[in-house]
Amino acid sequence: MTVTPDRDSLCHHILGLYERLRAQVDLAPSPVVDALFGDLVSACAHAESMEAAAVLADPRIHRVRAELVRLCAEGESLLENVWARKALAAADPGAETAAFPYFGNYEQLARLELHALAAAGHRPETTRRVCFIGGGPLPLTALLLSRILAAEVTVVDRDADAVDLSRRLLDRLAPARRISVITADAESAADMARAVAGHDVVVVAALVGSTRMQKRAVLRAVGAAVEPGAYVVIRTADGLRSLLYPVVDVRDVYDAGLAPEVVVHPFGEVINSVLVARRRCRRPTVRAGRRRGPG
């Protein structure tokens, strides 16, 4: 394989950031950690597509890819946890939440998902209930969808602490809105049957399942639980952005009994790709197995 100077320079840059992130005592927000993640996101989001493909094919990147995604997931979880607590402690939790450094990205992603749903044939005004799987401690997407669609929203997370923080924050931010938070395991068919029943739209967050095996289990559980005709919005990643978030394999979407309708790979500041699918008439068979947390 011929190594071009640009590709080699980008590989060295990403590998250097990876080593520095791995060397941190923890990945809680700090000036150093924030700068490292910001640099990594910028490098992955703004690379040319041909350059990105060459970087992803590099054996050095391939070796650290899964660990880099794990580090990014840990850093995002800690960032949201810290910010949820800051908002809860603030005199004006709404203003504090709006000051979250990636709030604008959440708004753009929510709009992108609604446009992708419309392209798949869903009319936003018909939405009655939305289930957001993987809400974490800072339920920004749930708040945005509730405001935009005026629909009932159910937030799902497997982590009891995240559920508690999310509930308390929503009590202060949107006490009059119809947003509930429940504890459920996205890989459990029984939990998903309870969580998504009666929902028109189900959104699966990017960090629900960090490996293909976990993603497959989540999709099969969701695919078995959603009602025929319901829309499932699956956050994934493309190109170098797959070093930041796990990728959803379209074959696993089909295997879960879901029919992909639209996939959108954005440019600019929105990092996640969006895949919209619908439940096929035939329910898939959910195989029993070890339950693993979504990660």
C-alpha positions as CSV (number, residue, x, y, z in Angstrom):
1,M,0.0,0.0,0.0
2,T,1.4,3.4,-1.0
3,V,1.4,5.9,1.8
4,T,0.7,9.5,0.7
5,P,2.1,12.4,2.8
6,D,-1.4,13.7,3.6
7,R,-2.8,10.4,4.7
8,D,0.3,9.6,6.8
9,S,0.1,13.0,8.4
10,L,-3.5,12.6,9.3
11,C,-2.9,9.0,10.6
12,H,-0.1,10.3,12.9
13,H,-2.3,13.2,14.1
14,I,-5.2,10.8,15.0
15,L,-2.8,8.3,16.6
16,G,-1.2,11.0,18.6
17,L,-4.6,12.2,19.9
18,Y,-5.5,8.6,20.7
19,E,-2.3,8.1,22.8
20,R,-2.8,11.4,24.6
21,L,-6.5,10.6,25.4
22,R,-5.5,7.1,26.6
23,A,-2.9,8.6,28.9
24,Q,-5.3,10.8,30.8
25,V,-6.1,9.9,34.4
26,D,-9.8,10.2,33.5
27,L,-11.8,11.6,30.6
28,A,-14.0,13.9,32.7
29,P,-14.3,17.4,31.2
30,S,-11.2,19.6,31.6
31,P,-9.3,22.1,29.4
32,V,-6.9,19.3,28.2
33,V,-9.5,16.6,27.6
34,D,-11.9,19.1,25.9
35,A,-9.2,20.3,23.6
36,L,-8.1,16.7,22.7
37,F,-11.7,15.6,21.9
38,G,-12.3,18.9,20.0
39,D,-9.2,18.3,17.9
40,L,-10.2,14.7,17.2
41,V,-13.7,15.6,16.2
42,S,-12.4,18.4,13.9
43,A,-9.9,16.0,12.2
44,C,-12.6,13.3,11.6
45,A,-15.3,15.7,10.5
46,H,-13.4,17.7,8.0
47,A,-11.3,15.1,6.2
48,E,-11.8,14.6,2.5
49,S,-13.6,11.4,1.6
50,M,-10.7,9.8,-0.3
51,E,-8.3,10.7,2.5
52,A,-10.7,9.3,5.0
53,A,-11.0,6.0,3.2
54,A,-7.2,5.7,3.1
55,V,-6.8,6.5,6.8
56,L,-9.4,3.9,7.7
57,A,-7.5,1.3,5.6
58,D,-4.3,2.0,7.5
59,P,-3.4,-1.0,9.8
60,R,-2.4,1.4,12.6
61,I,-5.8,3.0,12.7
62,H,-7.5,-0.4,12.4
63,R,-5.8,-1.6,15.5
64,V,-6.9,1.3,17.7
65,R,-10.4,1.9,16.1
66,A,-12.5,0.0,18.6
67,E,-10.6,1.5,21.6
68,L,-10.9,5.0,20.2
69,V,-14.7,4.6,19.9
70,R,-14.7,3.4,23.5
71,L,-12.7,6.4,24.7
72,C,-15.1,8.8,22.8
73,A,-18.1,7.1,24.4
74,E,-16.6,7.3,27.9
75,G,-15.8,11.0,27.3
76,E,-19.2,11.8,26.0
77,S,-20.9,10.0,28.9
78,L,-18.8,11.9,31.5
79,L,-19.4,15.2,29.8
80,E,-23.2,14.8,29.8
81,N,-23.1,13.6,33.4
82,V,-21.2,16.7,34.5
83,W,-23.4,19.0,32.5
84,A,-26.6,17.5,33.8
85,R,-25.4,18.1,37.4
86,K,-24.4,21.7,36.5
87,A,-27.9,22.3,35.1
88,L,-29.6,20.8,38.1
89,A,-27.5,23.0,40.4
90,A,-28.1,26.2,38.4
91,A,-30.6,28.9,39.2
92,D,-31.7,28.8,35.6
93,P,-31.4,25.2,34.4
94,G,-32.8,26.0,31.0
95,A,-30.1,28.6,30.3
96,E,-27.4,26.3,31.6
97,T,-28.6,23.4,29.4
98,A,-28.7,25.7,26.4
99,A,-25.0,26.6,27.1
100,F,-24.0,22.9,26.7
101,P,-21.1,23.1,24.1
102,Y,-22.8,20.8,21.6
103,F,-26.4,22.0,22.0
104,G,-26.4,23.4,18.5
105,N,-25.3,20.0,17.1
106,Y,-28.2,18.3,18.9
107,E,-30.6,20.8,17.3
108,Q,-29.1,20.2,13.8
109,L,-29.2,16.4,14.3
110,A,-32.9,16.5,15.4
111,R,-33.8,18.6,12.4
112,L,-31.9,16.2,10.1
113,E,-33.7,13.2,11.6
114,L,-37.1,14.8,11.1
115,H,-36.3,15.6,7.5
116,A,-35.1,12.0,7.0
117,L,-38.4,10.8,8.5
118,A,-40.3,13.0,6.1
119,A,-38.3,11.6,3.2
120,A,-39.3,8.1,4.3
121,G,-43.0,9.1,4.2
122,H,-43.6,10.1,7.8
123,R,-45.7,13.2,8.5
124,P,-44.4,14.9,11.6
125,E,-47.9,16.2,12.5
126,T,-49.2,12.7,12.8
127,T,-46.6,11.8,15.5
128,R,-48.2,10.8,18.8
129,R,-45.5,9.0,20.8
130,V,-41.7,8.9,20.4
131,C,-39.4,6.5,22.2
132,F,-35.7,7.6,22.5
133,I,-33.4,4.7,23.4
134,G,-30.2,5.7,25.1
135,G,-31.1,9.0,26.5
136,G,-28.3,9.2,29.1
137,P,-28.3,11.8,31.9
138,L,-28.8,14.8,29.6
139,P,-32.0,14.2,27.6
140,L,-31.5,17.0,25.0
141,T,-33.0,15.1,22.1
142,A,-36.1,14.2,24.1
143,L,-36.6,17.9,24.9
144,L,-36.1,18.9,21.3
145,L,-38.5,16.3,19.9
146,S,-41.1,17.1,22.5
147,R,-41.0,20.8,21.6
148,I,-40.9,20.3,17.8
149,L,-43.5,17.6,17.5
150,A,-45.7,18.3,20.6
151,A,-45.7,14.5,21.1
152,E,-45.4,12.3,24.1
153,V,-41.8,11.1,24.6
154,T,-40.4,8.1,26.4
155,V,-36.7,8.2,27.3
156,V,-35.0,4.8,27.9
157,D,-31.7,4.1,29.4
158,R,-30.2,1.0,31.2
159,D,-28.2,3.0,33.7
160,A,-30.1,3.8,36.9
161,D,-28.0,6.9,37.7
162,A,-28.5,8.3,34.3
163,V,-32.3,7.7,34.6
164,D,-32.4,9.4,37.9
165,L,-30.4,12.5,36.7
166,S,-32.6,12.7,33.6
167,R,-35.8,12.5,35.5
168,R,-34.7,15.2,38.0
169,L,-33.5,17.5,35.2
170,L,-36.7,17.1,33.2
171,D,-38.8,17.9,36.3
172,R,-37.1,21.3,36.3
173,L,-36.8,21.9,32.6
174,A,-40.2,20.7,31.3
175,P,-42.5,19.8,34.2
176,A,-45.6,20.3,32.0
177,R,-44.4,18.3,29.0
178,R,-45.3,14.7,28.5
179,I,-41.7,13.2,28.9
180,S,-41.2,10.1,30.9
181,V,-37.9,8.3,31.7
182,I,-37.7,4.5,32.3
183,T,-35.0,2.0,33.0
184,A,-34.7,-0.7,30.4
185,D,-32.0,-2.8,28.6
186,A,-32.0,-2.2,24.9
187,E,-30.7,-5.7,24.2
188,S,-33.6,-7.3,26.1
189,A,-36.6,-8.3,23.9
190,A,-38.9,-8.2,27.0
191,D,-37.6,-4.7,28.0
192,M,-38.0,-3.4,24.5
193,A,-41.5,-4.8,24.2
194,R,-42.5,-2.9,27.3
195,A,-40.6,0.3,26.3
196,V,-41.6,0.9,22.7
197,A,-45.2,-0.5,22.6
198,G,-47.5,2.0,21.0
199,H,-44.8,4.4,19.8
200,D,-44.9,5.8,16.2
201,V,-41.2,6.6,16.1
202,V,-38.3,4.9,17.9
203,V,-34.9,6.6,17.9
204,V,-31.8,4.5,18.7
205,A,-29.0,6.7,20.0
206,A,-25.5,6.2,18.5
207,L,-23.9,4.8,21.7
208,V,-26.5,2.1,22.3
209,G,-24.3,-0.8,21.6
210,S,-20.6,-0.2,21.0
211,T,-19.8,-3.4,19.0
212,R,-21.5,-5.0,16.0
213,M,-22.6,-7.9,18.2
214,Q,-24.3,-5.5,20.6
215,K,-25.8,-3.4,17.8
216,R,-27.2,-6.5,16.3
217,A,-28.8,-7.5,19.6
218,V,-30.3,-4.1,20.1
219,L,-31.7,-4.0,16.6
220,R,-33.2,-7.5,16.9
221,A,-34.9,-6.5,20.2
222,V,-36.2,-3.3,18.8
223,G,-37.3,-4.9,15.6
224,A,-39.3,-7.5,17.4
225,A,-40.9,-5.0,19.6
226,V,-42.0,-2.1,17.3
227,E,-45.4,-2.3,15.7
228,P,-45.8,-2.8,11.9
229,G,-45.4,0.5,10.1
230,A,-43.6,2.2,12.9
231,Y,-40.5,4.2,12.0
232,V,-37.1,3.4,13.6
233,V,-34.4,6.1,13.4
234,I,-30.9,4.7,13.9
235,R,-28.0,6.9,14.5
236,T,-24.8,5.6,12.9
237,A,-21.5,7.0,11.5
238,D,-19.7,7.1,8.2
239,G,-16.2,7.7,7.0
240,L,-13.7,9.0,9.6
241,R,-16.6,9.8,11.9
242,S,-16.7,6.0,12.5
243,L,-13.7,6.6,14.8
244,L,-16.0,8.6,17.0
245,Y,-19.2,6.5,17.0
246,P,-20.0,2.9,16.2
247,V,-21.2,1.9,12.7
248,V,-24.6,0.2,12.1
249,D,-24.4,-2.5,9.4
250,V,-27.4,-2.3,7.1
251,R,-27.4,-6.1,6.9
252,D,-28.2,-6.2,10.6
253,V,-31.0,-3.8,10.1
254,Y,-32.6,-6.2,7.5
255,D,-31.9,-9.2,9.8
256,A,-33.8,-7.4,12.6
257,G,-37.0,-7.4,10.5
258,L,-36.6,-3.7,9.6
259,A,-36.7,-2.3,6.1
260,P,-34.2,0.6,5.5
261,E,-35.9,3.5,3.8
262,V,-33.5,6.4,3.9
263,V,-29.8,7.0,5.0
264,V,-28.3,10.4,5.3
265,H,-24.5,11.0,5.7
266,P,-24.1,14.7,6.7
267,F,-21.2,17.0,6.2
268,G,-20.3,19.9,8.4
269,E,-20.7,19.9,12.2
270,V,-23.3,17.1,12.5
271,I,-21.3,13.9,13.3
272,N,-23.9,11.2,13.2
273,S,-25.4,9.7,10.1
274,V,-29.1,8.9,10.2
275,L,-30.8,5.7,9.0
276,V,-34.6,5.5,8.9
277,A,-36.2,2.0,8.7
278,R,-39.7,0.6,9.1
279,R,-40.9,-2.6,10.7
280,R,-41.7,-5.2,8.1
281,C,-44.9,-7.3,8.5
282,R,-43.1,-10.5,9.5
283,R,-41.6,-10.3,13.0
284,P,-38.0,-11.5,13.2
285,T,-37.0,-14.3,15.5
286,V,-35.1,-13.1,18.5
287,R,-32.5,-15.5,19.7
288,A,-31.8,-15.9,23.3
289,G,-28.4,-15.0,24.5
290,R,-26.3,-13.2,27.1
291,R,-27.6,-9.8,27.8
292,R,-25.1,-7.0,27.5
293,G,-25.5,-3.3,28.3
294,P,-25.8,-0.9,25.4
295,G,-22.6,0.8,26.3
